């Protein structure tokens, strides 16, 4: 086996700073896009059901790219794969800008995985970055590293949502006749371009070429846990797909007719609340463990989603959604840290790719919500009741399956090749 030497502590810290910057920029773009894409697709002539299907295809494209990441790393360096995926982000923004009304081109670019429309980061770039974060940190600080990494994404998404109005006005000369807000699309492409020098600055230890002997993408000792996690994450992601930001913005527009500025403020507040929850997750996970933090914070947030469905006014809906956001994302850094902690280092990219791909089950939720929205009337609340119920079922199931599978760091050690222990 030929490998690039491990990064020094200083190089590891530098890589983390670069990844935080990249995650912030990607979050900014996704936050801005989530406000306008569903409305713009409808403005371009697509039906509510078609809007749900198209957003689902974007998630499916991210999933396919995430599954390909471990295989692409056998052909090229991580840096090269990151550059390729950044180019797909650029292409996605350009096609949305110039050809949103062309269903063939639109479907093609959605399936390439370069368009991310929410905070969940179902993308090949996210899968590679998660593996690099794990490699660049000790197990004792891994949850904190993921917390700051995800916080950066949500802060970026918050300011991206808030900046939609300014982007639309500032780049109004770039807008075409297809949709009222599509000046956001070339801006999204510009953000993709900015990722290329950031990834180019990663250390050779993390972004350099690695040659490995032929072996399974995922080792036998990791396969059961990773596949079980992926299956459970699929359930959770389906529930999330029912209420993803772009569809939520569309729902609120249909029901309460808020302005774009009001929507931007709501998503700004919700993203900041979610960002704060990442920091709260770190001490909580140290006290009660990763799995308990994932589950015990997620169930109350799902109950708030159900309550949101019965909001009588936009201001009430906004308050419930922000309250939900303070709890709903504590499972994100803990989930990522747990996944990386229960596999050996050689399986980390594959584990991140497979579990990230599982999150693309949101693709199946989006068309369901589109159907509810097309039906109208009392069916408008259906996605939120269903999402909350599905997510509660997921929480109970993941706790039952993994409560005894403890990562080594929760028993005072550092994770090596030996992996976790199941305490029965």
matplotlib code that plots the C-alpha trace (Angstrom):
import matplotlib.pyplot as plt

x = [0.0, 1.2, -0.2, 0.5, 2.0, -0.4, -0.8, 1.0, -1.2, -0.6, -1.6, -4.6, -5.8, -5.2, -7.2, -10.1, -10.1, -10.3, -13.1, -15.0, -14.6, -15.8, -18.8, -19.7, -19.7, -21.6, -24.1, -24.5, -25.3, -27.7, -29.5, -30.0, -31.1, -33.6, -35.6, -36.1, -35.7, -39.2, -40.9, -38.8, -39.5, -43.3, -42.8, -41.1, -44.2, -43.7, -46.6, -46.4, -45.9, -43.2, -41.5, -41.4, -40.0, -37.3, -36.1, -36.2, -33.9, -31.4, -31.2, -30.9, -28.1, -26.3, -26.8, -25.3, -22.3, -21.8, -21.9, -19.3, -16.9, -15.0, -14.6, -13.4, -10.8, -9.2, -8.7, -7.8, -6.7, -9.2, -8.3, -9.1, -12.5, -13.2, -12.4, -14.6, -17.5, -17.0, -17.2, -20.6, -21.8, -20.7, -22.5, -25.6, -25.9, -25.3, -28.0, -30.5, -29.8, -29.9, -32.1, -34.5, -37.4, -35.6, -36.6, -34.0, -31.0, -32.5, -32.9, -29.4, -27.8, -29.9, -28.7, -25.1, -25.4, -24.1, -27.3, -27.9, -31.1, -31.0, -29.0, -28.7, -25.8, -26.6, -23.6, -20.4, -18.5, -20.0, -19.1, -15.4, -15.2, -16.6, -13.9, -11.2, -12.5, -12.3, -8.8, -7.6, -8.9, -8.4, -11.5, -11.7, -12.3, -14.1, -17.7, -16.6, -14.9, -18.1, -20.1, -18.0, -18.0, -21.8, -22.2, -20.3, -22.7, -25.8, -24.5, -23.7, -27.2, -28.7, -26.9, -27.6, -31.3, -31.1, -29.1, -31.6, -33.2, -29.8, -28.6, -31.7, -31.4, -27.6, -27.5, -30.8, -29.0, -28.2, -31.8, -33.5, -37.2, -37.7, -38.1, -38.3, -35.3, -33.0, -30.1, -29.4, -28.4, -25.3, -24.3, -24.5, -22.2, -19.7, -19.7, -18.8, -15.9, -14.6, -14.3, -11.6, -8.7, -9.9, -9.6, -6.4, -4.9, -5.6, -2.5, -1.1, -1.7, -5.5, -5.9, -3.0, -3.3, -3.6, -3.0, -4.4, -4.4, -7.6, -10.1, -13.8, -15.0, -16.3, -14.6, -16.6, -16.3, -17.9, -20.5, -23.3, -23.2, -22.7, -25.5, -27.9, -27.1, -27.7, -31.0, -32.2, -30.9, -33.0, -36.1, -35.1, -34.2, -37.5, -39.2, -36.8, -37.6, -41.2, -40.3, -37.1, -36.5, -37.3, -40.7, -41.3, -40.8, -43.3, -45.8, -45.6, -46.1, -49.2, -50.7, -49.7, -48.3, -45.3, -42.8, -39.4, -37.9, -40.1, -39.1, -35.5, -35.8, -37.5, -34.8, -32.1, -33.4, -34.0, -30.5, -28.9, -30.9, -29.8, -26.2, -26.4, -27.7, -24.5, -22.5, -25.0, -24.6, -20.9, -21.2, -24.4, -22.8, -19.9, -22.3, -24.9, -23.2, -23.6, -26.6, -28.6, -27.9, -29.1, -32.4, -33.4, -33.1, -34.7, -38.1, -39.2, -38.2, -40.5, -43.4, -42.9, -43.0, -46.5, -47.6, -46.3, -48.9, -51.7, -50.3, -53.0, -50.7, -47.3, -45.8, -46.9, -45.5, -42.3, -41.9, -42.6, -40.2, -37.4, -38.0, -37.9, -34.6, -32.9, -33.3, -33.5, -29.9, -28.1, -28.1, -26.1, -22.5, -23.2, -24.4, -21.4, -19.0, -20.6, -20.5, -16.8, -16.0, -17.4, -15.4, -11.6, -9.9, -9.7, -13.5, -14.2, -14.7, -16.9, -18.9, -19.4, -20.4, -22.9, -24.5, -24.6, -26.2, -28.8, -29.8, -31.0, -34.2, -35.4, -35.8, -38.8, -40.3, -40.2, -42.7, -45.0, -45.1, -45.6, -48.7, -50.0, -49.5, -51.2, -54.2, -54.5, -57.1, -56.6, -54.0, -51.5, -50.7, -50.2, -46.4, -45.7, -47.8, -46.3, -42.7, -43.0, -44.4, -41.8, -39.0, -40.2, -40.3, -36.7, -35.5, -37.0, -35.6, -32.0, -31.9, -33.0, -30.4, -27.3, -27.6, -25.1, -22.6, -20.3, -17.4, -14.1, -13.8, -16.9, -14.8, -11.8, -9.7, -8.7, -10.2, -7.7, -8.2, -10.0, -13.3, -16.1, -17.3, -20.9, -21.7, -24.5]
y = [0.0, 3.5, 6.4, 10.0, 10.6, 11.8, 15.5, 17.3, 18.9, 22.3, 21.1, 19.4, 22.7, 24.5, 21.9, 22.3, 26.1, 25.6, 23.1, 25.5, 28.2, 25.9, 24.7, 28.3, 29.3, 26.2, 26.8, 30.4, 29.2, 26.5, 29.0, 31.5, 28.8, 27.2, 30.5, 30.9, 27.6, 26.1, 29.5, 30.0, 26.5, 27.2, 30.6, 28.8, 26.7, 23.6, 22.2, 21.8, 18.0, 18.6, 21.1, 18.3, 15.8, 18.1, 19.0, 15.2, 14.7, 17.2, 15.1, 11.9, 13.4, 14.3, 10.7, 9.2, 11.4, 10.5, 6.8, 7.3, 9.3, 6.2, 4.8, 8.1, 8.3, 5.2, 6.9, 10.5, 12.4, 13.9, 17.3, 16.4, 14.9, 18.1, 20.2, 18.0, 18.4, 22.1, 22.3, 20.6, 23.3, 25.9, 24.1, 23.7, 27.4, 28.3, 25.8, 27.1, 30.6, 30.1, 27.1, 26.7, 26.1, 23.3, 20.1, 18.0, 20.2, 20.8, 17.1, 16.4, 18.9, 18.0, 14.3, 15.4, 16.4, 20.0, 21.6, 21.6, 23.3, 22.8, 22.6, 18.8, 18.9, 15.7, 16.2, 14.5, 17.6, 17.0, 13.3, 14.0, 16.9, 14.7, 12.1, 14.8, 16.2, 12.8, 12.2, 15.6, 15.4, 13.1, 11.1, 13.1, 16.4, 15.0, 15.9, 19.5, 19.6, 18.4, 20.9, 23.9, 22.5, 22.2, 25.5, 27.2, 25.7, 26.8, 30.3, 30.5, 29.3, 31.9, 34.8, 33.3, 33.3, 36.9, 38.1, 36.9, 40.3, 42.0, 39.5, 39.8, 43.6, 43.7, 41.2, 42.2, 42.8, 39.1, 38.0, 36.4, 36.4, 32.9, 33.7, 36.6, 35.6, 33.8, 36.3, 34.0, 31.3, 32.9, 33.9, 30.2, 29.4, 32.1, 30.5, 27.2, 28.8, 30.2, 26.6, 25.6, 27.6, 26.7, 23.0, 23.6, 24.9, 21.7, 19.8, 17.0, 14.6, 15.1, 16.0, 14.1, 10.9, 7.7, 4.3, 1.3, -2.4, -3.9, -4.3, -3.9, -0.4, -1.1, -3.7, -6.7, -5.6, -2.2, -3.3, -4.2, -1.1, 1.3, -0.3, -0.3, 3.3, 4.1, 2.3, 4.3, 7.6, 6.8, 6.9, 10.1, 11.7, 10.8, 12.7, 15.6, 15.6, 16.2, 19.5, 20.6, 24.4, 25.0, 23.2, 24.9, 28.3, 27.2, 26.0, 29.2, 31.2, 29.3, 29.5, 32.8, 34.8, 36.3, 38.5, 37.2, 39.4, 37.8, 34.4, 35.4, 36.6, 33.4, 31.2, 33.4, 33.0, 29.3, 28.7, 30.7, 28.7, 25.5, 26.8, 27.5, 23.9, 22.5, 24.1, 22.9, 19.3, 19.1, 19.3, 17.4, 14.5, 14.5, 14.1, 11.6, 10.2, 10.5, 8.3, 9.7, 13.2, 12.3, 10.8, 12.8, 16.1, 14.9, 13.7, 17.1, 18.8, 16.3, 17.2, 20.8, 20.0, 18.4, 21.5, 23.7, 22.2, 23.8, 27.3, 29.9, 32.7, 33.3, 34.7, 31.6, 29.3, 31.2, 30.9, 27.2, 26.6, 28.5, 26.6, 23.4, 24.5, 24.9, 21.2, 19.5, 19.8, 18.6, 15.2, 16.3, 16.7, 13.8, 11.6, 12.4, 11.9, 8.6, 7.2, 8.0, 6.8, 3.3, 2.5, 2.2, 5.1, 3.1, 2.9, 6.6, 7.9, 5.0, 5.3, 9.0, 8.4, 5.7, 7.5, 10.8, 9.0, 7.6, 11.2, 11.5, 9.6, 13.2, 12.8, 10.5, 13.0, 16.0, 14.6, 13.5, 17.1, 18.3, 16.0, 17.4, 20.9, 20.2, 18.8, 22.0, 22.5, 20.5, 18.4, 21.3, 20.3, 16.7, 16.8, 18.2, 15.6, 12.8, 14.1, 14.4, 10.9, 9.4, 11.1, 10.0, 6.4, 6.8, 8.1, 5.1, 2.6, 4.1, 4.1, 0.5, -0.7, 1.4, 2.2, -0.6, 0.2, 2.6, 4.3, 3.9, 7.6, 7.3, 4.8, 7.0, 5.9, 6.9, 5.1, 3.0, 0.2, -1.9, 0.1, 0.2, -2.2, -3.4, -3.6, -6.0]
z = [0.0, -0.9, 1.1, 1.7, 5.2, 7.8, 8.3, 11.1, 13.8, 12.3, 8.8, 10.3, 11.9, 8.6, 6.7, 9.2, 8.8, 5.0, 5.3, 7.6, 5.0, 2.2, 4.2, 5.0, 1.3, 0.3, 3.0, 1.8, -1.7, -0.5, 1.9, -0.9, -3.4, -1.0, -0.8, -4.5, -6.4, -5.8, -6.5, -9.6, -10.9, -10.5, -12.2, -15.1, -15.6, -13.6, -11.6, -7.7, -8.2, -10.8, -8.5, -5.8, -8.3, -9.6, -6.1, -5.4, -8.4, -7.0, -3.9, -5.9, -7.8, -4.6, -3.4, -6.5, -6.3, -2.6, -3.4, -6.2, -4.0, -2.5, -6.0, -7.5, -4.7, -6.2, -9.5, -8.5, -5.4, -3.1, -4.4, -7.9, -6.9, -5.0, -8.0, -10.3, -7.9, -7.6, -11.4, -11.2, -8.7, -11.3, -14.1, -11.9, -11.3, -15.0, -16.2, -13.6, -14.8, -18.5, -19.1, -16.1, -18.6, -20.5, -18.6, -20.3, -19.3, -15.9, -15.1, -16.4, -14.2, -11.1, -11.4, -11.6, -7.9, -8.1, -6.8, -3.0, -1.9, 1.9, 5.0, 5.1, 2.6, 0.7, -1.7, -2.8, -1.4, 2.0, 2.0, 1.2, 3.7, 6.5, 5.9, 5.9, 9.2, 10.8, 9.6, 10.7, 14.3, 17.3, 18.4, 21.7, 19.7, 16.7, 17.8, 18.5, 15.0, 13.4, 15.5, 14.2, 10.7, 10.6, 12.5, 9.6, 7.1, 8.9, 9.6, 5.9, 5.1, 7.5, 5.8, 2.3, 3.1, 4.5, 1.4, -1.2, -1.6, -1.9, -4.4, -6.5, -6.6, -6.9, -9.8, -11.4, -14.6, -14.8, -14.4, -17.3, -18.1, -16.8, -13.1, -10.8, -8.6, -10.9, -10.4, -7.4, -9.8, -11.4, -7.8, -6.9, -9.8, -8.6, -5.1, -6.8, -8.5, -5.2, -3.8, -6.3, -4.7, -1.2, -2.0, -3.8, -0.5, 1.5, 2.7, 0.6, 3.5, 3.2, -0.5, -2.1, -4.1, -2.2, -3.8, -2.0, -2.7, -4.0, -1.1, -0.5, -0.4, 3.1, 5.3, 6.6, 10.3, 9.4, 7.0, 9.3, 11.4, 8.5, 6.4, 9.4, 10.1, 6.4, 6.5, 9.6, 8.2, 5.1, 7.3, 8.9, 5.6, 4.1, 6.9, 6.4, 2.6, 3.4, 5.0, 3.4, 3.2, -0.5, -0.1, 3.3, 1.6, -1.1, 1.5, 3.5, 0.3, -0.6, 2.9, 4.3, 1.3, 3.1, 1.2, 0.1, 2.8, 5.5, 4.3, 4.4, 7.9, 9.0, 7.5, 8.8, 12.4, 12.0, 10.6, 13.4, 16.0, 14.3, 14.4, 18.1, 18.6, 17.2, 20.0, 22.6, 21.3, 22.2, 26.0, 26.0, 24.0, 26.5, 29.3, 28.0, 24.9, 21.1, 20.6, 23.5, 22.3, 18.8, 20.0, 23.1, 21.3, 18.1, 19.5, 21.0, 17.7, 15.8, 18.1, 17.2, 13.5, 14.1, 16.0, 13.2, 10.9, 12.9, 13.0, 12.5, 11.3, 9.8, 13.0, 15.0, 12.4, 12.4, 16.2, 16.2, 13.3, 15.0, 18.3, 16.3, 14.8, 18.2, 18.8, 15.4, 14.4, 17.5, 15.9, 12.9, 14.4, 16.8, 13.9, 11.8, 14.7, 15.7, 12.1, 11.8, 15.3, 14.9, 11.7, 11.2, 9.4, 6.1, 6.0, 6.8, 3.3, 2.4, 5.6, 5.0, 1.4, 2.1, 5.0, 3.2, 0.2, 2.5, 3.3, -0.3, 0.7, 1.0, -2.7, -2.1, 0.5, -1.9, -4.5, -1.6, -0.3, -3.9, -4.1, -0.8, -1.9, -5.3, -3.4, -1.3, 1.4, 4.6, 2.8, 3.0, 6.6, 5.7, 5.1, 8.6, 10.5, 8.5, 8.9, 12.6, 13.0, 10.7, 12.6, 16.0, 14.7, 13.5, 16.8, 18.8, 16.3, 16.2, 20.0, 20.2, 17.6, 18.6, 22.3, 23.1, 20.3, 22.0, 20.3, 22.0, 22.9, 25.2, 27.2, 27.5, 24.5, 21.1, 18.1, 16.1, 13.7, 16.2, 16.0, 18.6, 21.2, 21.6, 25.2, 25.6]

ax = plt.figure().add_subplot(projection="3d")
ax.plot(x, y, z, "-o")
ax.set_aspect("equal")
plt.show()
